[in-house]
Amino acid sequence: MLIAVFQTKKAFTLIELIIVIFIMLILITGTVQLFIFGNRSISIMWDQLAAQNQANFAINRFIDYTRTAEVSSIGGYPLEVADPYELVFYANVDTDSLIEKVRFYLNTSSNNLKQAITKPGMSSGKLSYDTALGATEIISELAENVSNFVLNKPIFLYYNQYYNGSGDPLVNYSISDVRMITLQLELERDFTKSPVPLTVQSTILVRSLHNN
């Protein structure tokens, strides 16, 4: 005698189906959040890397140019402007014999640190740093997303000949008091991503003023 055996399949109940869907939603949500967090971390990392590269470039340019400040080609004092967000001085930044006028300044509308180099020109047989009298000016960008102005922190700090590495910068001073200059940059593209800006700083001694 043949006995037929039938095996019935047990179907999911509604409660079991809801539980499975709920677990799947938790897993999917966790995966999506992990993906978003990972992308955000990568974005922050790339932003910080870009900021570090720009900061290094700005610091190196500041060191190379500022420490060699000297009397201008028309006899002007090595430093012309020494303000919290602007530094103007004279230095030979190329291979010719003329001394260029160099200006480091913060564009407060775009929060970019810029450099303007003015090569003197001839006017009526005389050298001049005035662009209206034949001088040429080239402006370039050193660093983006400089947040010093937003944070109310100066970019340039100035010290006299008595500064030994510690102590407060000059407050009420004239240009002739300045012997050492600090460049400090706070770089941050988006304050909602990173808790603190990238901070870089360098201090140089203006060689031509050392013995003044």
Secondary structure, 3 states (H helix, E strand, C coil): CCCCCCCCCCCCCHHHHHHHHHHHHHHHHHHHHHHHHHHHHHHHHHHHHHHHHHHHHHHHHHHHHHCCCCCCCCCCCCEEEEECCEEEEEECCCCCCCCEEEEEEEECCCCEEEEEEEECEEECCEEECCHHHCCEEEEEEEECCECCCCCCCCCEEEECCCCCCCCCCCCCCCHHHCCEEEEEEEECCCCCCCCCCEEEEEEEECHHHCCC
